[in-house]
């Protein structure tokens, strides 16, 4: 039985698998690799996103909640809410909270810069073999498909 979302049924040749197969496979591999890399530095993906957001300026919990990707705040293990992620970052000395505003500490900023370098290396590894034009085409194609499925750009 073929997947009703994909145009063609798989022929058994891995390069001819359905679109949903490749999207799910890349998502799983990407998520696993990023999570493993960040865990080596004591961070979850959500915490990394929160720290990145805070490099621009101090922000409230509400503002930070809006900066997270939809599924980033929850995980199988560990913090499940934005507040829990923020509490862990404060306990680690990477953030401070004053008057309802979260700010990166010097330690948080330095650690964030080190992790950013690791993430940039990972991005380069993941996109190896794709020139800028091909990468943009992939992202634009996925954005178009997401829009066709009801996604609205914020």
LUMGUPA-997821 format. One record per residue: residue number from 1; y, x, z of N, C-alpha, C in turn. Coordinates in Angstrom, 1 decimal, always signed. Each point is the difference from the previous one (the first is absolute). Example, Ala and Ser with C-alpha at 12.3 -4.5 7.8 and 13.67 -1.06 7.14 Angstrom:
BEGIN
@n=1&npy=-5.7&npx=+13.2&npz=+7.8&capy=+1.2&capx=-0.9&capz=+0.0&cpy=+1.2&cpx=+0.9&cpz=+0.0
@n=2&npy=+1.1&npx=-0.4&npz=-0.7&capy=+1.1&capx=+0.9&capz=+0.0&cpy=+1.1&cpx=-0.8&cpz=+0.8
***
This chain:
BEGIN
@n=1&npy=-1.2&npx=+0.9&npz=+0.0&capy=+1.2&capx=-0.9&capz=+0.0&cpy=+1.2&cpx=+0.9&cpz=+0.0
@n=2&npy=+1.0&npx=-0.3&npz=-0.9&capy=+1.2&capx=+0.9&capz=+0.0&cpy=+1.0&cpx=-0.5&cpz=+0.9
@n=3&npy=+0.9&npx=+0.8&npz=+0.4&capy=+1.1&capx=-0.3&capz=+0.9&cpy=+1.0&cpx=-0.8&cpz=-0.9
@n=4&npy=+0.4&npx=-1.2&npz=+0.5&capy=+0.9&capx=-0.8&capz=-0.8&cpy=+1.4&cpx=+0.6&cpz=-0.2
@n=5&npy=+0.4&npx=+1.0&npz=+0.8&capy=+1.3&capx=+0.5&capz=-0.1&cpy=+0.1&cpx=+1.1&cpz=-1.1
@n=6&npy=-1.1&npx=+0.6&npz=-0.3&capy=+0.0&capx=+1.1&capz=-1.0&cpy=-0.4&cpx=-0.5&cpz=-1.3
@n=7&npy=+0.5&npx=+0.6&npz=-1.0&capy=-0.1&capx=-0.4&capz=-1.4&cpy=-1.5&cpx=+0.2&cpz=-0.5
@n=8&npy=-0.6&npx=+1.1&npz=+0.3&capy=-1.3&capx=+0.2&capz=-0.5&cpy=-1.0&cpx=+0.3&cpz=+1.1
@n=9&npy=-1.3&npx=-0.4&npz=-0.2&capy=-1.0&capx=+0.3&capz=+1.0&cpy=-0.4&cpx=+1.5&cpz=-0.2
@n=10&npy=-0.4&npx=+0.7&npz=+1.1&capy=-0.3&capx=+1.4&capz=-0.1&cpy=-1.2&cpx=+0.2&cpz=-0.9
@n=11&npy=+0.0&npx=+1.1&npz=-0.7&capy=-1.1&capx=+0.3&capz=-1.0&cpy=-1.0&cpx=+1.0&cpz=+0.7
@n=12&npy=+0.2&npx=+0.4&npz=+1.2&capy=-0.8&capx=+1.0&capz=+0.6&cpy=+0.6&cpx=+1.4&cpz=-0.1
@n=13&npy=+0.9&npx=+0.1&npz=-0.9&capy=+0.7&capx=+1.3&capz=-0.1&cpy=+1.2&cpx=+0.0&cpz=+1.0
@n=14&npy=+0.0&npx=+1.0&npz=+0.9&capy=+1.0&capx=+0.0&capz=+1.1&cpy=+1.4&cpx=+0.0&cpz=-0.5
@n=15&npy=+0.3&npx=+0.6&npz=-1.2&capy=+1.4&capx=-0.1&capz=-0.5&cpy=+0.4&cpx=-1.3&cpz=-0.6
@n=16&npy=-1.0&npx=-0.9&npz=-0.1&capy=+0.3&capx=-1.4&capz=-0.5&cpy=-0.1&cpx=-1.0&cpz=+1.1
@n=17&npy=+0.0&npx=+0.4&npz=+1.3&capy=+0.0&capx=-1.0&capz=+1.1&cpy=+1.2&cpx=-0.9&cpz=-0.1
@n=18&npy=+0.0&npx=-1.0&npz=+0.7&capy=+1.0&capx=-1.0&capz=+0.0&cpy=+1.3&cpx=+0.5&cpz=+0.8
@n=19&npy=+1.1&npx=-0.6&npz=-0.3&capy=+1.3&capx=+0.4&capz=+0.6&cpy=-0.2&cpx=-0.1&cpz=+1.6
@n=20&npy=-0.5&npx=-1.1&npz=+0.5&capy=-0.1&capx=-0.1&capz=+1.4&cpy=-0.8&cpx=+1.1&cpz=+0.7
@n=21&npy=-1.1&npx=+0.4&npz=-0.7&capy=-0.8&capx=+1.1&capz=+0.5&cpy=+0.9&cpx=+1.3&cpz=+0.2
@n=22&npy=+0.8&npx=+0.4&npz=-1.0&capy=+0.8&capx=+1.2&capz=+0.1&cpy=+1.1&cpx=-0.2&cpz=+1.0
@n=23&npy=+0.6&npx=-1.1&npz=+0.1&capy=+1.1&capx=-0.2&capz=+1.0&cpy=-0.6&cpx=+0.1&cpz=+1.4
@n=24&npy=-1.1&npx=-0.7&npz=+0.2&capy=-0.6&capx=+0.1&capz=+1.3&cpy=-0.5&cpx=+1.4&cpz=+0.4
@n=25&npy=-0.6&npx=+0.7&npz=-1.0&capy=-0.5&capx=+1.4&capz=+0.2&cpy=+1.2&cpx=+0.9&cpz=+0.4
@n=26&npy=+1.0&npx=+0.0&npz=-0.9&capy=+1.2&capx=+0.8&capz=+0.3&cpy=+0.6&cpx=-0.3&cpz=+1.3
@n=27&npy=+0.2&npx=-1.3&npz=+0.3&capy=+0.6&capx=-0.4&capz=+1.3&cpy=-0.9&cpx=+0.6&cpz=+1.2
@n=28&npy=-1.3&npx=-0.2&npz=-0.1&capy=-0.8&capx=+0.5&capz=+1.1&cpy=+0.0&cpx=+1.5&cpz=+0.2
@n=29&npy=-0.1&npx=+0.7&npz=-1.2&capy=+0.1&capx=+1.5&capz=+0.1&cpy=+1.3&cpx=+0.5&cpz=+0.5
@n=30&npy=+1.1&npx=-0.6&npz=-0.5&capy=+1.3&capx=+0.4&capz=+0.4&cpy=+0.3&cpx=-0.3&cpz=+1.4
@n=31&npy=-0.4&npx=-1.2&npz=+0.5&capy=+0.2&capx=-0.4&capz=+1.4&cpy=-0.7&cpx=+1.0&cpz=+0.9
@n=32&npy=-1.3&npx=+0.2&npz=-0.3&capy=-0.8&capx=+0.9&capz=+0.8&cpy=+0.6&cpx=+1.4&cpz=+0.1
@n=33&npy=+0.4&npx=+0.6&npz=-1.2&capy=+0.5&capx=+1.3&capz=+0.0&cpy=+1.3&cpx=+0.1&cpz=+0.8
@n=34&npy=+0.9&npx=-0.9&npz=-0.2&capy=+1.3&capx=+0.0&capz=+0.7&cpy=-0.2&cpx=-0.2&cpz=+1.5
@n=35&npy=-0.8&npx=-0.9&npz=+0.4&capy=-0.3&capx=-0.3&capz=+1.4&cpy=-0.6&cpx=+1.3&cpz=+0.7
@n=36&npy=-0.9&npx=+0.6&npz=-0.7&capy=-0.6&capx=+1.2&capz=+0.5&cpy=+1.0&cpx=+1.1&cpz=+0.2
@n=37&npy=+0.8&npx=+0.2&npz=-1.0&capy=+1.0&capx=+1.1&capz=+0.0&cpy=+1.0&cpx=-0.3&cpz=+1.1
@n=38&npy=+0.5&npx=-1.2&npz=+0.2&capy=+1.0&capx=-0.3&capz=+1.0&cpy=-0.7&cpx=+0.1&cpz=+1.4
@n=39&npy=-1.2&npx=-0.4&npz=+0.1&capy=-0.7&capx=+0.0&capz=+1.3&cpy=-0.1&cpx=+1.5&cpz=+0.5
@n=40&npy=-0.1&npx=+0.9&npz=-0.9&capy=-0.1&capx=+1.4&capz=+0.4&cpy=+1.3&cpx=+0.5&cpz=+0.7
@n=41&npy=+1.1&npx=-0.8&npz=-0.3&capy=+1.3&capx=+0.3&capz=+0.6&cpy=+0.3&cpx=-1.0&cpz=+1.2
@n=42&npy=-0.9&npx=-0.8&npz=+0.3&capy=+0.1&capx=-1.0&capz=+1.1&cpy=+0.8&cpx=-1.2&cpz=-0.3
@n=43&npy=+0.1&npx=-0.4&npz=-1.3&capy=+0.7&capx=-1.1&capz=-0.4&cpy=-0.8&cpx=-1.0&cpz=-0.8
@n=44&npy=+0.4&npx=-1.3&npz=+0.1&capy=-0.6&capx=-1.0&capz=-0.8&cpy=+0.9&cpx=-0.2&cpz=-1.2
@n=45&npy=-0.4&npx=-0.7&npz=-1.0&capy=+0.8&capx=-0.2&capz=-1.2&cpy=+1.3&cpx=-0.7&cpz=+0.3
@n=46&npy=-0.2&npx=-1.0&npz=+0.9&capy=+1.2&capx=-0.8&capz=+0.4&cpy=+1.0&cpx=+0.9&cpz=+0.8
@n=47&npy=-0.5&npx=+0.8&npz=+0.8&capy=+0.9&capx=+0.9&capz=+0.8&cpy=+0.7&cpx=+1.0&cpz=-1.0
@n=48&npy=-0.7&npx=+0.4&npz=-1.0&capy=+0.7&capx=+0.9&capz=-1.0&cpy=+1.1&cpx=-0.8&cpz=-0.7
@n=49&npy=-0.3&npx=-1.2&npz=-0.4&capy=+1.0&capx=-0.8&capz=-0.7&cpy=+1.2&cpx=-0.3&cpz=+1.0
@n=50&npy=-0.3&npx=-0.2&npz=+1.2&capy=+1.1&capx=-0.3&capz=+1.0&cpy=+0.9&cpx=+1.3&cpz=+0.1
@n=51&npy=-0.7&npx=+1.1&npz=+0.2&capy=+0.8&capx=+1.3&capz=+0.1&cpy=+0.8&cpx=+0.3&cpz=-1.3
@n=52&npy=-0.5&npx=-0.3&npz=-1.1&capy=+0.7&capx=+0.2&capz=-1.3&cpy=+1.2&cpx=-0.9&cpz=+0.0
@n=53&npy=-0.1&npx=-1.2&npz=+0.4&capy=+1.1&capx=-1.0&capz=+0.0&cpy=+1.1&cpx=+0.5&cpz=+0.9
@n=54&npy=-0.4&npx=+0.6&npz=+1.2&capy=+1.0&capx=+0.5&capz=+0.9&cpy=+0.7&cpx=+1.3&cpz=-0.4
@n=55&npy=-0.5&npx=+0.6&npz=-1.0&capy=+0.8&capx=+1.2&capz=-0.5&cpy=+1.3&cpx=-0.4&cpz=-0.5
@n=56&npy=+0.2&npx=-1.2&npz=-0.4&capy=+1.3&capx=-0.4&capz=-0.6&cpy=+1.0&cpx=-0.3&cpz=+1.1
@n=57&npy=-0.5&npx=-0.7&npz=+1.1&capy=+0.9&capx=-0.4&capz=+1.1&cpy=-0.8&cpx=-0.7&cpz=+1.1
@n=58&npy=+0.6&npx=-0.1&npz=+1.2&capy=-0.7&capx=-0.8&capz=+1.1&cpy=-0.1&cpx=-1.4&cpz=-0.5
@n=59&npy=-1.1&npx=-0.7&npz=+0.5&capy=-0.2&capx=-1.4&capz=-0.4&cpy=-0.7&cpx=-0.7&cpz=+1.2
@n=60&npy=+0.1&npx=-1.4&npz=-0.1&capy=-0.6&capx=-0.8&capz=+1.0&cpy=-1.5&cpx=-0.3&cpz=-0.4
@n=61&npy=-0.7&npx=-0.6&npz=+0.9&capy=-1.4&capx=-0.4&capz=-0.3&cpy=-0.1&cpx=-0.9&cpz=-1.2
@n=62&npy=+1.0&npx=-1.0&npz=+0.0&capy=+0.0&capx=-0.9&capz=-1.1&cpy=+0.2&cpx=+0.7&cpz=-1.4
@n=63&npy=+0.9&npx=+0.9&npz=+0.0&capy=+0.3&capx=+0.7&capz=-1.3&cpy=-1.2&cpx=+0.8&cpz=-0.4
@n=64&npy=-0.6&npx=+0.7&npz=+1.0&capy=-1.2&capx=+0.8&capz=-0.3&cpy=-1.2&cpx=-0.8&cpz=-0.4
@n=65&npy=-0.1&npx=-1.2&npz=+0.5&capy=-1.1&capx=-0.9&capz=-0.4&cpy=+0.1&cpx=-0.3&cpz=-1.4
@n=66&npy=+1.2&npx=-0.2&npz=-0.5&capy=+0.2&capx=-0.3&capz=-1.5&cpy=-0.3&cpx=+1.1&cpz=-0.9
@n=67&npy=+0.0&npx=+1.2&npz=+0.6&capy=-0.2&capx=+1.2&capz=-0.9&cpy=-1.4&cpx=+0.3&cpz=-0.2
@n=68&npy=-0.9&npx=-0.6&npz=+0.7&capy=-1.5&capx=+0.3&capz=-0.2&cpy=-0.6&cpx=-0.7&cpz=-1.1
@n=69&npy=-0.9&npx=+0.6&npz=-0.7&capy=-0.8&capx=-0.6&capz=-1.0&cpy=-0.8&cpx=-1.1&cpz=+0.7
@n=70&npy=-0.3&npx=-1.1&npz=-0.7&capy=-0.6&capx=-1.2&capz=+0.7&cpy=-1.3&cpx=+0.3&cpz=+0.8
@n=71&npy=-0.9&npx=+0.9&npz=-0.4&capy=-1.2&capx=+0.2&capz=+0.8&cpy=+0.1&cpx=+1.2&cpz=+0.9
@n=72&npy=+1.1&npx=+0.7&npz=+0.0&capy=+0.1&capx=+1.3&capz=+0.7&cpy=+0.0&cpx=-0.1&cpz=+1.5
@n=73&npy=+0.5&npx=-1.1&npz=+0.6&capy=+0.2&capx=-0.1&capz=+1.4&cpy=-1.3&cpx=-0.2&cpz=+0.7
@n=74&npy=-1.0&npx=-0.5&npz=-0.6&capy=-1.3&capx=-0.3&capz=+0.6&cpy=-1.0&cpx=+1.0&cpz=-0.4
@n=75&npy=-1.0&npx=+0.3&npz=+0.9&capy=-1.0&capx=+0.9&capz=-0.3&cpy=-1.3&cpx=-0.4&cpz=+0.8
@n=76&npy=-1.1&npx=+0.5&npz=-0.5&capy=-1.3&capx=-0.3&capz=+0.7&cpy=+0.1&cpx=+0.5&cpz=+1.5
@n=77&npy=+0.5&npx=+1.2&npz=+0.1&capy=+0.1&capx=+0.6&capz=+1.4&cpy=+1.5&cpx=+0.4&cpz=+0.2
@n=78&npy=+0.3&npx=+0.1&npz=+1.3&capy=+1.4&capx=+0.4&capz=+0.3&cpy=+1.0&cpx=-1.1&cpz=+0.0
@n=79&npy=+1.3&npx=+0.3&npz=-0.1&capy=+1.0&capx=-1.0&capz=+0.1&cpy=-0.1&cpx=-1.1&cpz=-1.0
@n=80&npy=+0.4&npx=-1.2&npz=+0.4&capy=-0.1&capx=-1.1&capz=-0.9&cpy=+1.3&cpx=-0.7&cpz=-0.3
@n=81&npy=+1.0&npx=+0.4&npz=+0.7&capy=+1.3&capx=-0.6&capz=-0.2&cpy=+1.0&cpx=+1.1&cpz=-0.2
@n=82&npy=+1.2&npx=-0.3&npz=-0.6&capy=+1.0&capx=+1.0&capz=-0.2&cpy=+0.5&cpx=+0.5&cpz=+1.4
@n=83&npy=+0.1&npx=-0.8&npz=+0.9&capy=+0.4&capx=+0.4&capz=+1.4&cpy=-1.0&cpx=+1.0&cpz=+0.6
@n=84&npy=-1.3&npx=-0.2&npz=-0.2&capy=-1.0&capx=+0.9&capz=+0.5&cpy=+0.1&cpx=+1.4&cpz=-0.7
@n=85&npy=+0.2&npx=-0.1&npz=-1.4&capy=+0.2&capx=+1.3&capz=-0.7&cpy=+1.3&cpx=+0.7&cpz=+0.5
@n=86&npy=+1.1&npx=-0.7&npz=+0.2&capy=+1.2&capx=+0.6&capz=+0.5&cpy=-0.2&cpx=+0.6&cpz=+1.4
@n=87&npy=-0.7&npx=-0.8&npz=+0.9&capy=-0.3&capx=+0.5&capz=+1.4&cpy=-0.7&cpx=+1.3&cpz=-0.1
@n=88&npy=-1.0&npx=+0.2&npz=-0.9&capy=-0.8&capx=+1.2&capz=-0.1&cpy=+0.9&cpx=+1.2&cpz=-0.4
@n=89&npy=+0.9&npx=-0.3&npz=-1.0&capy=+0.9&capx=+1.0&capz=-0.4&cpy=+1.0&cpx=+0.5&cpz=+1.0
@n=90&npy=+0.4&npx=-1.0&npz=+0.9&capy=+0.9&capx=+0.3&capz=+1.1&cpy=-0.8&cpx=+0.9&cpz=+1.0
@n=91&npy=-1.2&npx=-0.4&npz=+0.3&capy=-0.9&capx=+0.7&capz=+1.0&cpy=-0.2&cpx=+1.4&cpz=-0.5
@n=92&npy=-0.1&npx=+0.2&npz=-1.3&capy=-0.3&capx=+1.3&capz=-0.6&cpy=+1.3&cpx=+0.9&cpz=+0.0
@n=93&npy=+1.1&npx=-0.6&npz=+0.3&capy=+1.2&capx=+0.7&capz=-0.1&cpy=+0.7&cpx=+0.2&cpz=-1.3
@n=94&npy=-0.5&npx=-0.8&npz=-1.0&capy=+0.5&capx=+0.0&capz=-1.3&cpy=+1.2&cpx=-0.9&cpz=-0.3
@n=95&npy=+0.1&npx=-1.0&npz=+0.9&capy=+1.1&capx=-1.0&capz=-0.1&cpy=+0.5&cpx=-0.2&cpz=+1.4
@n=96&npy=+1.3&npx=-0.5&npz=+0.0&capy=+0.6&capx=-0.5&capz=+1.3&cpy=+0.5&cpx=-1.4&cpz=-0.3
@n=97&npy=+0.0&npx=-0.9&npz=+1.0&capy=+0.5&capx=-1.3&capz=-0.1&cpy=+1.2&cpx=-0.2&cpz=+1.0
@n=98&npy=+1.1&npx=-0.3&npz=-0.6&capy=+1.2&capx=-0.2&capz=+0.9&cpy=+0.8&cpx=-1.2&cpz=-0.5
@n=99&npy=+0.2&npx=-1.0&npz=+0.8&capy=+0.7&capx=-1.2&capz=-0.3&cpy=-0.6&cpx=-0.7&cpz=-1.2
@n=100&npy=-1.3&npx=+0.0&npz=+0.0&capy=-0.7&capx=-0.8&capz=-1.1&cpy=-0.1&cpx=+0.7&cpz=-1.3
@n=101&npy=+0.5&npx=+1.3&npz=-0.1&capy=+0.0&capx=+0.8&capz=-1.2&cpy=-1.0&cpx=+1.1&cpz=+0.1
@n=102&npy=-0.8&npx=+0.2&npz=-1.0&capy=-0.9&capx=+1.2&capz=+0.0&cpy=+0.6&cpx=+1.1&cpz=-0.9
@n=103&npy=-0.1&npx=+1.2&npz=+0.6&capy=+0.5&capx=+1.2&capz=-0.7&cpy=-1.1&cpx=+1.1&cpz=+0.1
@n=104&npy=+0.0&npx=+0.8&npz=-1.1&capy=-0.9&capx=+1.2&capz=+0.0&cpy=+0.5&cpx=+1.0&cpz=+1.0
@n=105&npy=-0.9&npx=+0.7&npz=+0.7&capy=+0.4&capx=+1.1&capz=+0.9&cpy=+0.0&cpx=+1.2&cpz=-0.9
@n=106&npy=+0.5&npx=+1.1&npz=+0.5&capy=-0.1&capx=+1.3&capz=-0.7&cpy=-1.4&cpx=+0.3&cpz=-0.3
@n=107&npy=-0.9&npx=-0.2&npz=+1.0&capy=-1.4&capx=+0.3&capz=-0.3&cpy=-0.6&cpx=-1.0&cpz=-1.0
@n=108&npy=+0.4&npx=-1.2&npz=+0.0&capy=-0.4&capx=-1.0&capz=-1.0&cpy=+0.4&cpx=+0.4&cpz=-1.4
@n=109&npy=+1.3&npx=+0.4&npz=-0.1&capy=+0.5&capx=+0.4&capz=-1.3&cpy=-0.7&cpx=+1.3&cpz=-0.5
@n=110&npy=-0.2&npx=+1.0&npz=+0.8&capy=-0.7&capx=+1.2&capz=-0.4&cpy=-1.5&cpx=-0.3&cpz=-0.4
@n=111&npy=-0.7&npx=-0.8&npz=+0.8&capy=-1.3&capx=-0.4&capz=-0.3&cpy=-0.1&cpx=-0.8&cpz=-1.2
@n=112&npy=+1.0&npx=-0.9&npz=-0.2&capy=+0.0&capx=-0.8&capz=-1.2&cpy=+0.2&cpx=+0.8&cpz=-1.3
@n=113&npy=+0.8&npx=+1.0&npz=+0.1&capy=+0.2&capx=+0.9&capz=-1.1&cpy=-1.3&cpx=+0.8&cpz=-0.4
@n=114&npy=-0.8&npx=+0.4&npz=+1.0&capy=-1.2&capx=+0.7&capz=-0.2&cpy=-1.0&cpx=-1.0&cpz=-0.7
@n=115&npy=-0.1&npx=-1.2&npz=+0.5&capy=-0.9&capx=-1.0&capz=-0.5&cpy=+0.4&cpx=-0.4&cpz=-1.4
@n=116&npy=+1.3&npx=-0.1&npz=-0.3&capy=+0.5&capx=-0.3&capz=-1.3&cpy=-0.4&cpx=+1.0&cpz=-1.0
@n=117&npy=-0.1&npx=+1.3&npz=+0.3&capy=-0.5&capx=+1.0&capz=-0.9&cpy=-1.4&cpx=-0.2&cpz=-0.3
@n=118&npy=-0.8&npx=-0.4&npz=+1.0&capy=-1.5&capx=-0.3&capz=-0.2&cpy=-0.1&cpx=-1.2&cpz=-0.9
@n=119&npy=+0.8&npx=-1.0&npz=+0.3&capy=-0.1&capx=-1.2&capz=-0.9&cpy=+0.4&cpx=+0.3&cpz=-1.4
@n=120&npy=+1.0&npx=+0.8&npz=-0.2&capy=+0.4&capx=+0.3&capz=-1.4&cpy=-1.1&cpx=+0.8&cpz=-0.7
@n=121&npy=-0.7&npx=+0.9&npz=+0.7&capy=-1.1&capx=+0.7&capz=-0.6&cpy=-1.1&cpx=-1.0&cpz=-0.4
@n=122&npy=-0.3&npx=-1.0&npz=+0.9&capy=-1.0&capx=-1.0&capz=-0.3&cpy=+0.4&cpx=-0.8&cpz=-1.2
@n=123&npy=+1.3&npx=-0.4&npz=-0.1&capy=+0.5&capx=-0.8&capz=-1.2&cpy=-0.3&cpx=+0.8&cpz=-1.2
@n=124&npy=+0.3&npx=+1.3&npz=+0.0&capy=-0.2&capx=+0.9&capz=-1.2&cpy=-1.4&cpx=+0.0&cpz=-0.4
@n=125&npy=-0.9&npx=+0.1&npz=+1.0&capy=-1.4&capx=+0.1&capz=-0.2&cpy=-0.5&cpx=-1.4&cpz=-0.7
@n=126&npy=+0.5&npx=-1.1&npz=+0.6&capy=-0.5&capx=-1.3&capz=-0.5&cpy=+0.5&cpx=-0.3&cpz=-1.4
@n=127&npy=+1.2&npx=+0.5&npz=-0.3&capy=+0.5&capx=-0.3&capz=-1.4&cpy=-0.1&cpx=+1.1&cpz=-1.0
@n=128&npy=-0.8&npx=+1.0&npz=+0.4&capy=-0.3&capx=+1.2&capz=-0.9&cpy=-0.6&cpx=-0.6&cpz=-1.3
@n=129&npy=+0.5&npx=+0.5&npz=-1.1&capy=-0.4&capx=-0.4&capz=-1.3&cpy=+0.8&cpx=-1.2&cpz=-0.6
@n=130&npy=+0.9&npx=-0.5&npz=+0.8&capy=+0.9&capx=-1.1&capz=-0.5&cpy=+1.4&cpx=+0.6&cpz=-0.1
@n=131&npy=+0.6&npx=+0.0&npz=-1.2&capy=+1.4&capx=+0.5&capz=-0.1&cpy=+0.9&cpx=-1.2&cpz=+0.5
@n=132&npy=+1.2&npx=+0.3&npz=+0.2&capy=+1.0&capx=-1.0&capz=+0.5&cpy=-0.1&cpx=-1.3&cpz=-0.7
@n=133&npy=+0.0&npx=+0.0&npz=-1.4&capy=+0.0&capx=-1.2&capz=-0.8&cpy=-1.3&cpx=-0.8&cpz=+0.3
@n=134&npy=-1.1&npx=+0.6&npz=+0.0&capy=-1.3&capx=-0.7&capz=+0.3&cpy=+0.0&cpx=-0.6&cpz=+1.4
@n=135&npy=+0.5&npx=+0.7&npz=+0.9&capy=+0.0&capx=-0.5&capz=+1.4&cpy=+0.9&cpx=-1.2&cpz=+0.1
@n=136&npy=+1.2&npx=+0.1&npz=-0.6&capy=+0.9&capx=-1.2&capz=+0.0&cpy=-0.6&cpx=-1.2&cpz=-0.7
@n=137&npy=-0.7&npx=+0.3&npz=-1.1&capy=-0.7&capx=-1.1&capz=-0.7&cpy=-1.0&cpx=-0.7&cpz=+0.9
@n=138&npy=-0.8&npx=+0.8&npz=+0.7&capy=-1.0&capx=-0.6&capz=+0.9&cpy=+0.7&cpx=-0.9&cpz=+1.1
@n=139&npy=+1.0&npx=+0.6&npz=+0.6&capy=+0.7&capx=-0.8&capz=+1.1&cpy=+0.7&cpx=-1.2&cpz=-0.6
@n=140&npy=+0.6&npx=+0.1&npz=-1.1&capy=+0.7&capx=-1.2&capz=-0.7&cpy=-1.1&cpx=-1.0&cpz=-0.3
@n=141&npy=-1.1&npx=+0.4&npz=-0.5&capy=-1.1&capx=-1.0&capz=-0.4&cpy=-0.5&cpx=-0.7&cpz=+1.3
@n=142&npy=-0.2&npx=+0.7&npz=+1.1&capy=-0.4&capx=-0.6&capz=+1.2&cpy=+1.1&cpx=-1.0&cpz=+0.5
@n=143&npy=+1.2&npx=+0.4&npz=-0.1&capy=+1.1&capx=-0.9&capz=+0.5&cpy=+0.0&cpx=-1.2&cpz=-0.9
@n=144&npy=-0.2&npx=+0.1&npz=-1.3&capy=+0.0&capx=-1.2&capz=-0.8&cpy=-1.1&cpx=-0.9&cpz=+0.4
@n=145&npy=-1.2&npx=+0.6&npz=+0.2&capy=-1.2&capx=-0.8&capz=+0.4&cpy=+0.3&cpx=-0.7&cpz=+1.3
@n=146&npy=+0.6&npx=+0.7&npz=+1.0&capy=+0.3&capx=-0.6&capz=+1.3&cpy=+1.0&cpx=-1.1&cpz=-0.2
@n=147&npy=+1.0&npx=+0.1&npz=-0.8&capy=+0.9&capx=-1.0&capz=-0.3&cpy=-0.6&cpx=-1.2&cpz=-0.6
@n=148&npy=-1.0&npx=+0.2&npz=-0.9&capy=-0.7&capx=-1.1&capz=-0.7&cpy=-0.8&cpx=-0.8&cpz=+1.0
@n=149&npy=-0.4&npx=+0.7&npz=+1.2&capy=-0.8&capx=-0.6&capz=+1.0&cpy=+0.9&cpx=-0.6&cpz=+1.1
@n=150&npy=+1.3&npx=+0.0&npz=-0.1&capy=+0.9&capx=-0.6&capz=+0.9&cpy=+0.8&cpx=+0.9&cpz=+0.9
@n=151&npy=-0.2&npx=+1.3&npz=-0.1&capy=+0.8&capx=+1.0&capz=+0.8&cpy=+1.4&cpx=-0.1&cpz=-0.4
@n=152&npy=+0.9&npx=+0.1&npz=+1.0&capy=+1.4&capx=+0.0&capz=-0.3&cpy=+0.6&cpx=+1.3&cpz=+0.6
@n=153&npy=+0.7&npx=+0.7&npz=-0.8&capy=+0.7&capx=+1.2&capz=+0.4&cpy=+1.0&cpx=-0.3&cpz=+1.0
@n=154&npy=+0.0&npx=+0.8&npz=+1.1&capy=+1.0&capx=-0.3&capz=+1.1&cpy=+1.3&cpx=+0.6&cpz=-0.3
***
